[in-house]
Amino acid sequence: VTATDADEGLYGHVKYSFHRISERASELFHLESKIGEITLKDNLDFEEISSLELEVQARDGGELFDVAKIT
């Protein structure tokens, strides 16, 4: 995921985190907080889990944030 902030310095720095995520999804996915890259920690089995929904929050150095849903 990608988010940008036009502010300079601390207020323009964006960090990413999972906002709403099931325990199973947290076992399967890793989110790099500095760049927003989501990677797999383990293999996915479509027969076990046919779909997952994750919410990722992007927050700047101040109080501004937004959330994106990923299915």
All heavy atoms as a GROMACS GRO file, in nm:
protein
  563
    1VAL      N    1   0.085  -0.118   0.000
    1VAL     CA    2   0.000   0.000   0.000
    1VAL      C    3   0.089   0.123   0.000
    1VAL      O    4   0.203   0.117   0.044
    1VAL     CB    5  -0.097   0.002   0.120
    1VAL    CG1    6  -0.197  -0.108   0.111
    1VAL    CG2    7  -0.022  -0.006   0.251
    2THR      N    8   0.037   0.234  -0.049
    2THR     CA    9   0.114   0.358  -0.056
    2THR      C   10   0.028   0.475  -0.012
    2THR      O   11  -0.087   0.487  -0.054
    2THR     CB   12   0.164   0.384  -0.199
    2THR    OG1   13   0.241   0.272  -0.241
    2THR    CG2   14   0.249   0.508  -0.206
    3ALA      N   15   0.086   0.559   0.071
    3ALA     CA   16   0.021   0.684   0.111
    3ALA      C   17   0.127   0.793   0.109
    3ALA      O   18   0.245   0.767   0.131
    3ALA     CB   19  -0.039   0.672   0.250
    4THR      N   20   0.086   0.914   0.080
    4THR     CA   21   0.179   1.026   0.080
    4THR      C   22   0.124   1.139   0.165
    4THR      O   23   0.003   1.150   0.186
    4THR     CB   24   0.203   1.080  -0.063
    4THR    OG1   25   0.077   1.119  -0.119
    4THR    CG2   26   0.267   0.974  -0.151
    5ASP      N   27   0.213   1.222   0.214
    5ASP     CA   28   0.177   1.339   0.292
    5ASP      C   29   0.266   1.452   0.244
    5ASP      O   30   0.388   1.439   0.240
    5ASP     CB   31   0.199   1.311   0.440
    5ASP     CG   32   0.145   1.421   0.529
    5ASP    OD1   33   0.152   1.540   0.489
    5ASP    OD2   34   0.097   1.391   0.639
    6ALA      N   35   0.206   1.564   0.209
    6ALA     CA   36   0.281   1.677   0.152
    6ALA      C   37   0.362   1.754   0.256
    6ALA      O   38   0.448   1.835   0.221
    6ALA     CB   39   0.185   1.772   0.082
    7ASP      N   40   0.337   1.730   0.385
    7ASP     CA   41   0.414   1.800   0.488
    7ASP      C   42   0.560   1.758   0.484
    7ASP      O   43   0.595   1.651   0.437
    7ASP     CB   44   0.358   1.767   0.628
    7ASP     CG   45   0.221   1.826   0.651
    7ASP    OD1   46   0.186   1.925   0.583
    7ASP    OD2   47   0.148   1.773   0.736
    8GLU      N   48   0.645   1.846   0.539
    8GLU     CA   49   0.787   1.814   0.548
    8GLU      C   50   0.822   1.772   0.689
    8GLU      O   51   0.749   1.801   0.784
    8GLU     CB   52   0.870   1.935   0.507
    8GLU     CG   53   0.856   1.968   0.359
    8GLU     CD   54   0.953   2.075   0.314
    8GLU    OE1   55   1.056   2.094   0.380
    8GLU    OE2   56   0.924   2.139   0.213
    9GLY      N   57   0.933   1.704   0.704
    9GLY     CA   58   0.980   1.664   0.835
    9GLY      C   59   0.896   1.554   0.896
    9GLY      O   60   0.838   1.471   0.826
   10LEU      N   61   0.887   1.554   1.028
   10LEU     CA   62   0.815   1.451   1.102
   10LEU      C   63   0.670   1.436   1.058
   10LEU      O   64   0.618   1.326   1.048
   10LEU     CB   65   0.821   1.481   1.253
   10LEU     CG   66   0.746   1.385   1.345
   10LEU    CD1   67   0.808   1.246   1.337
   10LEU    CD2   68   0.747   1.436   1.487
   11TYR      N   69   0.604   1.548   1.031
   11TYR     CA   70   0.462   1.543   0.995
   11TYR      C   71   0.438   1.484   0.856
   11TYR      O   72   0.327   1.446   0.823
   11TYR     CB   73   0.399   1.681   1.005
   11TYR     CG   74   0.391   1.728   1.148
   11TYR    CD1   75   0.476   1.828   1.195
   11TYR    CD2   76   0.302   1.671   1.237
   11TYR    CE1   77   0.470   1.871   1.326
   11TYR    CE2   78   0.296   1.712   1.368
   11TYR     CZ   79   0.380   1.812   1.412
   11TYR     OH   80   0.374   1.853   1.543
   12GLY      N   81   0.540   1.473   0.775
   12GLY     CA   82   0.526   1.415   0.642
   12GLY      C   83   0.566   1.269   0.635
   12GLY      O   84   0.550   1.204   0.533
   13HIS      N   85   0.618   1.216   0.746
   13HIS     CA   86   0.662   1.077   0.749
   13HIS      C   87   0.543   0.985   0.775
   13HIS      O   88   0.473   1.000   0.874
   13HIS     CB   89   0.768   1.059   0.859
   13HIS     CG   90   0.830   0.924   0.861
   13HIS    ND1   91   0.916   0.880   0.764
   13HIS    CD2   92   0.815   0.822   0.947
   13HIS    CE1   93   0.953   0.757   0.791
   13HIS    NE2   94   0.893   0.719   0.902
   14VAL      N   95   0.518   0.888   0.686
   14VAL     CA   96   0.402   0.798   0.696
   14VAL      C   97   0.448   0.662   0.746
   14VAL      O   98   0.547   0.607   0.698
   14VAL     CB   99   0.332   0.784   0.559
   14VAL    CG1  100   0.217   0.686   0.568
   14VAL    CG2  101   0.284   0.919   0.509
   15LYS      N  102   0.376   0.608   0.843
   15LYS     CA  103   0.399   0.472   0.893
   15LYS      C  104   0.272   0.391   0.873
   15LYS      O  105   0.162   0.443   0.883
   15LYS     CB  106   0.438   0.473   1.040
   15LYS     CG  107   0.578   0.521   1.064
   15LYS     CD  108   0.625   0.477   1.199
   15LYS     CE  109   0.773   0.510   1.210
   15LYS     NZ  110   0.830   0.455   1.332
   16TYR      N  111   0.291   0.263   0.846
   16TYR     CA  112   0.180   0.173   0.816
   16TYR      C  113   0.165   0.069   0.927
   16TYR      O  114   0.264   0.023   0.983
   16TYR     CB  115   0.206   0.101   0.684
   16TYR     CG  116   0.227   0.195   0.568
   16TYR    CD1  117   0.355   0.240   0.536
   16TYR    CD2  118   0.121   0.240   0.492
   16TYR    CE1  119   0.375   0.327   0.430
   16TYR    CE2  120   0.140   0.327   0.386
   16TYR     CZ  121   0.267   0.370   0.357
   16TYR     OH  122   0.286   0.457   0.252
   17SER      N  123   0.040   0.031   0.953
   17SER     CA  124   0.013  -0.075   1.050
   17SER      C  125  -0.118  -0.143   1.013
   17SER      O  126  -0.204  -0.083   0.947
   17SER     CB  127   0.005  -0.019   1.192
   17SER     OG  128  -0.100   0.075   1.203
   18PHE      N  129  -0.133  -0.268   1.056
   18PHE     CA  130  -0.261  -0.334   1.038
   18PHE      C  131  -0.359  -0.269   1.135
   18PHE      O  132  -0.329  -0.251   1.253
   18PHE     CB  133  -0.251  -0.484   1.065
   18PHE     CG  134  -0.182  -0.560   0.955
   18PHE    CD1  135  -0.068  -0.634   0.980
   18PHE    CD2  136  -0.233  -0.559   0.826
   18PHE    CE1  137  -0.006  -0.705   0.880
   18PHE    CE2  138  -0.170  -0.629   0.724
   18PHE     CZ  139  -0.057  -0.703   0.752
   19HIS      N  140  -0.477  -0.236   1.084
   19HIS     CA  141  -0.578  -0.170   1.166
   19HIS      C  142  -0.675  -0.274   1.221
   19HIS      O  143  -0.699  -0.280   1.341
   19HIS     CB  144  -0.652  -0.065   1.083
   19HIS     CG  145  -0.754   0.011   1.157
   19HIS    ND1  146  -0.725   0.089   1.266
   19HIS    CD2  147  -0.888   0.022   1.139
   19HIS    CE1  148  -0.835   0.145   1.311
   19HIS    NE2  149  -0.936   0.104   1.237
   20ARG      N  150  -0.731  -0.353   1.135
   20ARG     CA  151  -0.816  -0.465   1.174
   20ARG      C  152  -0.767  -0.587   1.100
   20ARG      O  153  -0.763  -0.590   0.978
   20ARG     CB  154  -0.961  -0.439   1.137
   20ARG     CG  155  -1.024  -0.332   1.220
   20ARG     CD  156  -1.170  -0.323   1.192
   20ARG     NE  157  -1.223  -0.208   1.262
   20ARG     CZ  158  -1.343  -0.162   1.246
   20ARG    NH1  159  -1.425  -0.220   1.161
   20ARG    NH2  160  -1.386  -0.058   1.314
   21ILE      N  161  -0.732  -0.688   1.176
   21ILE     CA  162  -0.679  -0.810   1.114
   21ILE      C  163  -0.709  -0.927   1.208
   21ILE      O  164  -0.696  -0.914   1.330
   21ILE     CB  165  -0.527  -0.796   1.086
   21ILE    CG1  166  -0.474  -0.915   1.010
   21ILE    CG2  167  -0.449  -0.769   1.211
   21ILE    CD1  168  -0.332  -0.898   0.958
   22SER      N  169  -0.754  -1.036   1.150
   22SER     CA  170  -0.783  -1.155   1.231
   22SER      C  171  -0.652  -1.217   1.279
   22SER      O  172  -0.544  -1.191   1.224
   22SER     CB  173  -0.862  -1.257   1.150
   22SER     OG  174  -0.781  -1.312   1.048
   23GLU      N  175  -0.662  -1.301   1.379
   23GLU     CA  176  -0.544  -1.369   1.431
   23GLU      C  177  -0.480  -1.456   1.322
   23GLU      O  178  -0.358  -1.458   1.307
   23GLU     CB  179  -0.580  -1.454   1.552
   23GLU     CG  180  -0.460  -1.519   1.618
   23GLU     CD  181  -0.496  -1.595   1.743
   23GLU    OE1  182  -0.597  -1.562   1.807
   23GLU    OE2  183  -0.422  -1.688   1.776
   24ARG      N  184  -0.563  -1.525   1.245
   24ARG     CA  185  -0.512  -1.611   1.137
   24ARG      C  186  -0.439  -1.528   1.032
   24ARG      O  187  -0.333  -1.564   0.986
   24ARG     CB  188  -0.627  -1.691   1.073
   24ARG     CG  189  -0.581  -1.781   0.961
   24ARG     CD  190  -0.485  -1.887   1.010
   24ARG     NE  191  -0.445  -1.973   0.901
   24ARG     CZ  192  -0.322  -2.018   0.883
   24ARG    NH1  193  -0.227  -1.986   0.967
   24ARG    NH2  194  -0.293  -2.095   0.782
   25ALA      N  195  -0.499  -1.415   0.993
   25ALA     CA  196  -0.436  -1.329   0.893
   25ALA      C  197  -0.303  -1.273   0.945
   25ALA      O  198  -0.207  -1.262   0.870
   25ALA     CB  199  -0.528  -1.215   0.852
   26SER      N  200  -0.296  -1.243   1.073
   26SER     CA  201  -0.170  -1.192   1.129
   26SER      C  202  -0.061  -1.298   1.129
   26SER      O  203   0.057  -1.267   1.128
   26SER     CB  204  -0.191  -1.135   1.269
   26SER     OG  205  -0.221  -1.237   1.361
   27GLU      N  206  -0.102  -1.426   1.130
   27GLU     CA  207  -0.005  -1.535   1.119
   27GLU      C  208   0.045  -1.551   0.976
   27GLU      O  209   0.154  -1.602   0.954
   27GLU     CB  210  -0.069  -1.666   1.164
   27GLU     CG  211  -0.104  -1.670   1.311
   27GLU     CD  212  -0.188  -1.791   1.348
   27GLU    OE1  213  -0.227  -1.868   1.257
   27GLU    OE2  214  -0.216  -1.807   1.468
   28LEU      N  215  -0.035  -1.507   0.878
   28LEU     CA  216  -0.002  -1.526   0.737
   28LEU      C  217   0.069  -1.408   0.673
   28LEU      O  218   0.145  -1.425   0.578
   28LEU     CB  219  -0.130  -1.555   0.656
   28LEU     CG  220  -0.198  -1.687   0.683
   28LEU    CD1  221  -0.332  -1.691   0.611
   28LEU    CD2  222  -0.110  -1.802   0.637
   29PHE      N  223   0.042  -1.286   0.720
   29PHE     CA  224   0.092  -1.166   0.653
   29PHE      C  225   0.181  -1.082   0.743
   29PHE      O  226   0.157  -1.072   0.863
   29PHE     CB  227  -0.025  -1.080   0.605
   29PHE     CG  228  -0.111  -1.146   0.502
   29PHE    CD1  229  -0.229  -1.209   0.537
   29PHE    CD2  230  -0.072  -1.149   0.369
   29PHE    CE1  231  -0.309  -1.271   0.443
   29PHE    CE2  232  -0.151  -1.212   0.273
   29PHE     CZ  233  -0.269  -1.273   0.311
   30HIS      N  234   0.279  -1.019   0.680
   30HIS     CA  235   0.367  -0.923   0.748
   30HIS      C  236   0.356  -0.790   0.675
   30HIS      O  237   0.355  -0.786   0.552
   30HIS     CB  238   0.513  -0.971   0.743
   30HIS     CG  239   0.609  -0.866   0.788
   30HIS    ND1  240   0.626  -0.834   0.920
   30HIS    CD2  241   0.691  -0.785   0.718
   30HIS    CE1  242   0.716  -0.737   0.929
   30HIS    NE2  243   0.756  -0.706   0.808
   31LEU      N  244   0.347  -0.681   0.750
   31LEU     CA  245   0.341  -0.547   0.693
   31LEU      C  246   0.465  -0.470   0.735
   31LEU      O  247   0.491  -0.454   0.854
   31LEU     CB  248   0.214  -0.475   0.742
   31LEU     CG  249   0.201  -0.328   0.704
   31LEU    CD1  250   0.193  -0.310   0.553
   31LEU    CD2  251   0.079  -0.268   0.772
   32GLU      N  252   0.543  -0.426   0.637
   32GLU     CA  253   0.661  -0.345   0.664
   32GLU      C  254   0.614  -0.203   0.696
   32GLU      O  255   0.562  -0.133   0.609
   32GLU     CB  256   0.755  -0.346   0.544
   32GLU     CG  257   0.877  -0.259   0.558
   32GLU     CD  258   0.960  -0.290   0.681
   32GLU    OE1  259   0.994  -0.408   0.701
   32GLU    OE2  260   0.989  -0.196   0.755
   33SER      N  261   0.631  -0.160   0.820
   33SER     CA  262   0.573  -0.035   0.868
   33SER      C  263   0.630   0.090   0.801
   33SER      O  264   0.562   0.192   0.793
   33SER     CB  265   0.589  -0.022   1.019
   33SER     OG  266   0.726  -0.012   1.054
   34LYS      N  267   0.751   0.083   0.748
   34LYS     CA  268   0.812   0.202   0.687
   34LYS      C  269   0.773   0.221   0.541
   34LYS      O  270   0.771   0.334   0.492
   34LYS     CB  271   0.963   0.196   0.699
   34LYS     CG  272   1.011   0.207   0.842
   34LYS     CD  273   1.161   0.203   0.850
   34LYS     CE  274   1.205   0.210   0.995
   34LYS     NZ  275   1.350   0.205   1.009
   35ILE      N  276   0.743   0.110   0.470
   35ILE     CA  277   0.718   0.123   0.326
   35ILE      C  278   0.580   0.072   0.281
   35ILE      O  279   0.543   0.088   0.166
   35ILE     CB  280   0.828   0.055   0.242
   35ILE    CG1  281   0.836  -0.094   0.272
   35ILE    CG2  282   0.962   0.124   0.263
   35ILE    CD1  283   0.932  -0.170   0.182
   36GLY      N  284   0.506   0.007   0.370
   36GLY     CA  285   0.372  -0.038   0.336
   36GLY      C  286   0.366  -0.168   0.256
   36GLY      O  287   0.262  -0.204   0.204
   37GLU      N  288   0.476  -0.239   0.249
   37GLU     CA  289   0.480  -0.364   0.173
   37GLU      C  290   0.424  -0.479   0.256
   37GLU      O  291   0.465  -0.500   0.370
   37GLU     CB  292   0.623  -0.395   0.133
   37GLU     CG  293   0.637  -0.522   0.052
   37GLU     CD  294   0.780  -0.548   0.013
   37GLU    OE1  295   0.860  -0.588   0.101
   37GLU    OE2  296   0.812  -0.526  -0.104
   38ILE      N  297   0.330  -0.553   0.196
   38ILE     CA  298   0.270  -0.669   0.261
   38ILE      C  299   0.329  -0.794   0.198
   38ILE      O  300   0.328  -0.809   0.076
   38ILE     CB  301   0.117  -0.669   0.244
   38ILE    CG1  302   0.057  -0.543   0.308
   38ILE    CG2  303   0.056  -0.795   0.306
   38ILE    CD1  304  -0.089  -0.523   0.277
   39THR      N  305   0.380  -0.884   0.281
   39THR     CA  306   0.438  -1.009   0.233
   39THR      C  307   0.377  -1.127   0.308
   39THR      O  308   0.320  -1.110   0.416
   39THR     CB  309   0.591  -1.011   0.251
   39THR    OG1  310   0.622  -0.986   0.388
   39THR    CG2  311   0.659  -0.907   0.163
   40LEU      N  312   0.390  -1.245   0.249
   40LEU     CA  313   0.341  -1.367   0.312
   40LEU      C  314   0.446  -1.424   0.406
   40LEU      O  315   0.564  -1.428   0.374
   40LEU     CB  316   0.312  -1.473   0.205
   40LEU     CG  317   0.186  -1.453   0.124
   40LEU    CD1  318   0.182  -1.554   0.010
   40LEU    CD2  319   0.064  -1.469   0.212
   41LYS      N  320   0.401  -1.471   0.521
   41LYS     CA  321   0.489  -1.541   0.616
   41LYS      C  322   0.480  -1.692   0.594
   41LYS      O  323   0.569  -1.766   0.633
   41LYS     CB  324   0.445  -1.514   0.760
   41LYS     CG  325   0.459  -1.373   0.807
   41LYS     CD  326   0.415  -1.373   0.954
   41LYS     CE  327   0.394  -1.238   1.010
   41LYS     NZ  328   0.347  -1.243   1.149
   42ASP      N  329   0.368  -1.737   0.537
   42ASP     CA  330   0.341  -1.879   0.522
   42ASP      C  331   0.264  -1.901   0.392
   42ASP      O  332   0.214  -1.806   0.332
   42ASP     CB  333   0.258  -1.928   0.641
   42ASP     CG  334   0.265  -2.078   0.662
   42ASP    OD1  335   0.331  -2.147   0.582
   42ASP    OD2  336   0.203  -2.127   0.758
   43ASN      N  337   0.252  -2.025   0.348
   43ASN     CA  338   0.176  -2.058   0.228
   43ASN      C  339   0.028  -2.036   0.250
   43ASN      O  340  -0.023  -2.054   0.361
   43ASN     CB  341   0.200  -2.203   0.187
   43ASN     CG  342   0.343  -2.227   0.144
   43ASN    OD1  343   0.405  -2.140   0.084
   43ASN    ND2  344   0.395  -2.344   0.176
   44LEU      N  345  -0.042  -2.000   0.144
   44LEU     CA  346  -0.187  -1.987   0.149
   44LEU      C  347  -0.250  -2.114   0.095
   44LEU      O  348  -0.204  -2.171  -0.003
   44LEU     CB  349  -0.233  -1.869   0.062
   44LEU     CG  350  -0.189  -1.731   0.107
   44LEU    CD1  351  -0.240  -1.627   0.008
   44LEU    CD2  352  -0.240  -1.701   0.246
   45ASP      N  353  -0.358  -2.159   0.158
   45ASP     CA  354  -0.432  -2.276   0.115
   45ASP      C  355  -0.575  -2.232   0.087
   45ASP      O  356  -0.652  -2.205   0.180
   45ASP     CB  357  -0.429  -2.384   0.223
   45ASP     CG  358  -0.497  -2.513   0.181
   45ASP    OD1  359  -0.568  -2.514   0.077
   45ASP    OD2  360  -0.482  -2.613   0.252
   46PHE      N  361  -0.612  -2.225  -0.041
   46PHE     CA  362  -0.744  -2.178  -0.083
   46PHE      C  363  -0.855  -2.264  -0.024
   46PHE      O  364  -0.964  -2.216   0.004
   46PHE     CB  365  -0.754  -2.173  -0.235
   46PHE     CG  366  -0.884  -2.117  -0.284
   46PHE    CD1  367  -0.909  -1.981  -0.281
   46PHE    CD2  368  -0.982  -2.201  -0.333
   46PHE    CE1  369  -1.029  -1.929  -0.325
   46PHE    CE2  370  -1.104  -2.152  -0.378
   46PHE     CZ  371  -1.126  -2.014  -0.374
   47GLU      N  372  -0.830  -2.393  -0.006
   47GLU     CA  373  -0.931  -2.482   0.050
   47GLU      C  374  -0.955  -2.452   0.198
   47GLU      O  375  -1.064  -2.474   0.250
   47GLU     CB  376  -0.892  -2.627   0.030
   47GLU     CG  377  -0.894  -2.667  -0.117
   47GLU     CD  378  -0.850  -2.810  -0.138
   47GLU    OE1  379  -0.823  -2.882  -0.040
   47GLU    OE2  380  -0.842  -2.851  -0.256
   48GLU      N  381  -0.854  -2.402   0.265
   48GLU     CA  382  -0.868  -2.368   0.407
   48GLU      C  383  -0.930  -2.228   0.424
   48GLU      O  384  -1.020  -2.209   0.505
   48GLU     CB  385  -0.731  -2.371   0.475
   48GLU     CG  386  -0.734  -2.338   0.622
   48GLU     CD  387  -0.595  -2.335   0.683
   48GLU    OE1  388  -0.508  -2.412   0.642
   48GLU    OE2  389  -0.576  -2.252   0.773
   49ILE      N  390  -0.881  -2.132   0.350
   49ILE     CA  391  -0.929  -1.993   0.357
   49ILE      C  392  -0.945  -1.943   0.214
   49ILE      O  393  -0.847  -1.926   0.142
   49ILE     CB  394  -0.829  -1.902   0.432
   49ILE    CG1  395  -0.806  -1.954   0.573
   49ILE    CG2  396  -0.879  -1.759   0.434
   49ILE    CD1  397  -0.695  -1.880   0.647
   50SER      N  398  -1.070  -1.918   0.173
   50SER     CA  399  -1.093  -1.875   0.034
   50SER      C  400  -1.076  -1.725   0.016
   50SER      O  401  -1.052  -1.678  -0.095
   50SER     CB  402  -1.231  -1.919  -0.013
   50SER     OG  403  -1.331  -1.861   0.068
   51SER      N  404  -1.090  -1.647   0.124
   51SER     CA  405  -1.065  -1.503   0.114
   51SER      C  406  -1.036  -1.446   0.252
   51SER      O  407  -1.078  -1.502   0.354
   51SER     CB  408  -1.184  -1.430   0.052
   51SER     OG  409  -1.294  -1.431   0.141
   52LEU      N  410  -0.966  -1.336   0.253
   52LEU     CA  411  -0.933  -1.264   0.376
   52LEU      C  412  -0.949  -1.115   0.350
   52LEU      O  413  -0.928  -1.068   0.238
   52LEU     CB  414  -0.788  -1.290   0.418
   52LEU     CG  415  -0.754  -1.426   0.474
   52LEU    CD1  416  -0.603  -1.442   0.483
   52LEU    CD2  417  -0.817  -1.444   0.610
   53GLU      N  418  -0.984  -1.042   0.453
   53GLU     CA  419  -0.991  -0.898   0.443
   53GLU      C  420  -0.901  -0.837   0.550
   53GLU      O  421  -0.910  -0.874   0.667
   53GLU     CB  422  -1.135  -0.848   0.463
   53GLU     CG  423  -1.150  -0.700   0.438
   53GLU     CD  424  -1.295  -0.656   0.441
   53GLU    OE1  425  -1.365  -0.682   0.342
   53GLU    OE2  426  -1.336  -0.598   0.542
   54LEU      N  427  -0.814  -0.748   0.507
   54LEU     CA  428  -0.722  -0.679   0.597
   54LEU      C  429  -0.751  -0.530   0.590
   54LEU      O  430  -0.793  -0.480   0.486
   54LEU     CB  431  -0.577  -0.702   0.555
   54LEU     CG  432  -0.532  -0.842   0.519
   54LEU    CD1  433  -0.393  -0.837   0.459
   54LEU    CD2  434  -0.535  -0.931   0.639
   55GLU      N  435  -0.726  -0.459   0.698
   55GLU     CA  436  -0.732  -0.314   0.696
   55GLU      C  437  -0.595  -0.262   0.736
   55GLU      O  438  -0.539  -0.302   0.838
   55GLU     CB  439  -0.839  -0.260   0.790
   55GLU     CG  440  -0.978  -0.281   0.738
   55GLU     CD  441  -1.084  -0.206   0.818
   55GLU    OE1  442  -1.049  -0.120   0.901
   55GLU    OE2  443  -1.202  -0.233   0.795
   56VAL      N  444  -0.541  -0.174   0.652
   56VAL     CA  445  -0.411  -0.114   0.678
   56VAL      C  446  -0.430   0.034   0.705
   56VAL      O  447  -0.501   0.103   0.631
   56VAL     CB  448  -0.315  -0.134   0.558
   56VAL    CG1  449  -0.184  -0.062   0.580
   56VAL    CG2  450  -0.291  -0.282   0.534
   57GLN      N  451  -0.369   0.082   0.810
   57GLN     CA  452  -0.376   0.223   0.846
   57GLN      C  453  -0.244   0.291   0.811
   57GLN      O  454  -0.138   0.238   0.842
   57GLN     CB  455  -0.404   0.238   0.996
   57GLN     CG  456  -0.418   0.382   1.040
   57GLN     CD  457  -0.447   0.392   1.188
   57GLN    OE1  458  -0.358   0.370   1.269
   57GLN    NE2  459  -0.570   0.423   1.221
   58ALA      N  460  -0.255   0.406   0.747
   58ALA     CA  461  -0.138   0.491   0.720
   58ALA      C  462  -0.153   0.613   0.809
   58ALA      O  463  -0.257   0.679   0.808
   58ALA     CB  464  -0.133   0.531   0.574
   59ARG      N  465  -0.050   0.643   0.888
   59ARG     CA  466  -0.055   0.755   0.983
   59ARG      C  467   0.069   0.842   0.964
   59ARG      O  468   0.180   0.790   0.952
   59ARG     CB  469  -0.060   0.702   1.125
   59ARG     CG  470  -0.063   0.811   1.231
   59ARG     CD  471  -0.073   0.755   1.371
   59ARG     NE  472  -0.201   0.693   1.399
   59ARG     CZ  473  -0.311   0.757   1.437
   59ARG    NH1  474  -0.309   0.888   1.448
   59ARG    NH2  475  -0.422   0.692   1.461
   60ASP      N  476   0.046   0.972   0.962
   60ASP     CA  477   0.161   1.063   0.950
   60ASP      C  478   0.219   1.090   1.089
   60ASP      O  479   0.174   1.033   1.188
   60ASP     CB  480   0.122   1.193   0.877
   60ASP     CG  481   0.036   1.287   0.960
   60ASP    OD1  482  -0.004   1.250   1.073
   60ASP    OD2  483   0.009   1.397   0.912
   61GLY      N  484   0.318   1.176   1.098
   61GLY     CA  485   0.384   1.207   1.224
   61GLY      C  486   0.296   1.287   1.319
   61GLY      O  487   0.327   1.300   1.436
   62GLY      N  488   0.186   1.339   1.270
   62GLY     CA  489   0.091   1.412   1.354
   62GLY      C  490  -0.025   1.321   1.390
   62GLY      O  491  -0.007   1.206   1.426
   63GLU      N  492  -0.145   1.371   1.375
   63GLU     CA  493  -0.264   1.295   1.411
   63GLU      C  494  -0.345   1.249   1.290
   63GLU      O  495  -0.453   1.193   1.307
   63GLU     CB  496  -0.353   1.381   1.502
   63GLU     CG  497  -0.289   1.413   1.635
   63GLU     CD  498  -0.260   1.289   1.719
   63GLU    OE1  499  -0.345   1.197   1.722
   63GLU    OE2  500  -0.151   1.282   1.777
   64LEU      N  501  -0.298   1.272   1.169
   64LEU     CA  502  -0.374   1.236   1.050
   64LEU      C  503  -0.351   1.090   1.012
   64LEU      O  504  -0.239   1.039   1.022
   64LEU     CB  505  -0.337   1.326   0.932
   64LEU     CG  506  -0.365   1.476   0.952
   64LEU    CD1  507  -0.316   1.554   0.832
   64LEU    CD2  508  -0.512   1.500   0.978
   65PHE      N  509  -0.458   1.024   0.969
   65PHE     CA  510  -0.448   0.885   0.925
   65PHE      C  511  -0.561   0.854   0.829
   65PHE      O  512  -0.660   0.927   0.819
   65PHE     CB  513  -0.453   0.789   1.045
   65PHE     CG  514  -0.586   0.785   1.114
   65PHE    CD1  515  -0.682   0.694   1.077
   65PHE    CD2  516  -0.614   0.873   1.218
   65PHE    CE1  517  -0.805   0.690   1.142
   65PHE    CE2  518  -0.736   0.871   1.282
   65PHE     CZ  519  -0.832   0.779   1.244
   66ASP      N  520  -0.546   0.743   0.758
   66ASP     CA  521  -0.651   0.690   0.673
   66ASP      C  522  -0.636   0.538   0.672
   66ASP      O  523  -0.531   0.486   0.706
   66ASP     CB  524  -0.643   0.746   0.531
   66ASP     CG  525  -0.776   0.740   0.459
   66ASP    OD1  526  -0.873   0.681   0.514
   66ASP    OD2  527  -0.786   0.794   0.348
   67VAL      N  528  -0.743   0.470   0.633
   67VAL     CA  529  -0.745   0.324   0.634
   67VAL      C  530  -0.784   0.274   0.496
   67VAL      O  531  -0.872   0.330   0.430
   67VAL     CB  532  -0.846   0.274   0.740
   67VAL    CG1  533  -0.857   0.122   0.736
   67VAL    CG2  534  -0.804   0.318   0.879
   68ALA      N  535  -0.718   0.166   0.452
   68ALA     CA  536  -0.752   0.101   0.326
   68ALA      C  537  -0.787  -0.044   0.353
   68ALA      O  538  -0.721  -0.109   0.436
   68ALA     CB  539  -0.635   0.108   0.229
   69LYS      N  540  -0.891  -0.094   0.286
   69LYS     CA  541  -0.926  -0.236   0.296
   69LYS      C  542  -0.860  -0.311   0.182
   69LYS      O  543  -0.859  -0.266   0.068
   69LYS     CB  544  -1.078  -0.253   0.284
   69LYS     CG  545  -1.152  -0.217   0.407
   69LYS     CD  546  -1.298  -0.253   0.392
   69LYS     CE  547  -1.373  -0.213   0.518
   69LYS     NZ  548  -1.515  -0.253   0.512
   70ILE      N  549  -0.809  -0.427   0.216
   70ILE     CA  550  -0.745  -0.514   0.118
   70ILE      C  551  -0.812  -0.650   0.129
   70ILE      O  552  -0.821  -0.708   0.238
   70ILE     CB  553  -0.594  -0.528   0.146
   70ILE    CG1  554  -0.530  -0.390   0.140
   70ILE    CG2  555  -0.530  -0.624   0.048
   70ILE    CD1  556  -0.393  -0.385   0.200
   71THR      N  557  -0.864  -0.700   0.017
   71THR     CA  558  -0.932  -0.829   0.017
   71THR      C  559  -0.852  -0.928  -0.063
   71THR      O  560  -0.801  -0.897  -0.167
   71THR     CB  561  -1.073  -0.816  -0.044
   71THR    OG1  562  -1.145  -0.718   0.030
   71THR    CG2  563  -1.148  -0.946  -0.038
   0.00000   0.00000   0.00000
